[in-house]
Amino acid sequence: MRELSLNILDIITNSIEAESTRVVLFIEETEIDNVLSIKIRDNGRGMPQEFVNKVLDPFVTSRSTRPIGMGLSLLHQLARQARGDLNIKSQVGKGTDVMTTFRLHCLNRPPLGDIADTLINLCISNLDVHFGYRHTTDFGKLWFDSYRLLAQMAKEDCSVYKVMQPAKEFIRKQLKKIKSQA
């Protein structure tokens, strides 16, 4: 995948398939430490430790629709190429945390991509899932909560498509305001 937002989309889709009702995306950029970190936390089914130990193998998957699971192994490879790493913590019945780091200014790090588009598309295609997004830089923080989007839809009695574009623009504007380098 050419952009990290597509890896994020894949992993969050896995979270939704694991029956998550809440998914939070944390992105942090620190110029001082030269680190881009991405963390995805869900409250889905979780995985037993034996499966977590094998999940970075592309030929290991919990899906029955295909025999391979490339998402985590690909993200792990991208992180390693950008002098970072990937860690997974999971507990059956509680959920999973996927944490990955990259050197912020590494030439091998893929660009973040259009995170606003990715997040809003996840929100509108999964209205029953509560999404949170926190992006932190040395210049400030952005916080987005899908409940706000749903509340606006209910208040204005409008379709999801009417609030989609303004929500994307809000995220994009806030990312510029906090000087996101990703």
C-alpha angles and dihedrals in degrees: 000000000000097000131045090224088070091053088049090051091052095049094045089049087055088051091053091048087053088061098256116170093185128039124176124193117202120189121180128182119190118182092188092058094031090230135140110191127187123191127181116192123186138173095220130127094295125211133263114251092248089060093044088055090058103032096098090065106098090220093060119085139147091217120106093199095074136008098235136063111198101166102086096032091051093048089048091052092049091050093050091049088054092049093259138105145223128230131183128202118184138165124192110250093009107067144248138280119204111192124184134173134197134181101259094219099037115128089220094058112106115230117263091241127200100336091168092059092044094050097045092048089052090050097050095044093048106039092163093060121083110224127195127186126189120179118183130187134166086268102052149299138283121202123187125179123188090213087070089055092050092045090053090050091051093045094051093036090228139135125269090249092063092060098035099082096045089049091052090048091049091055093045092048092049092049089055091047092055090043098239110199095190 
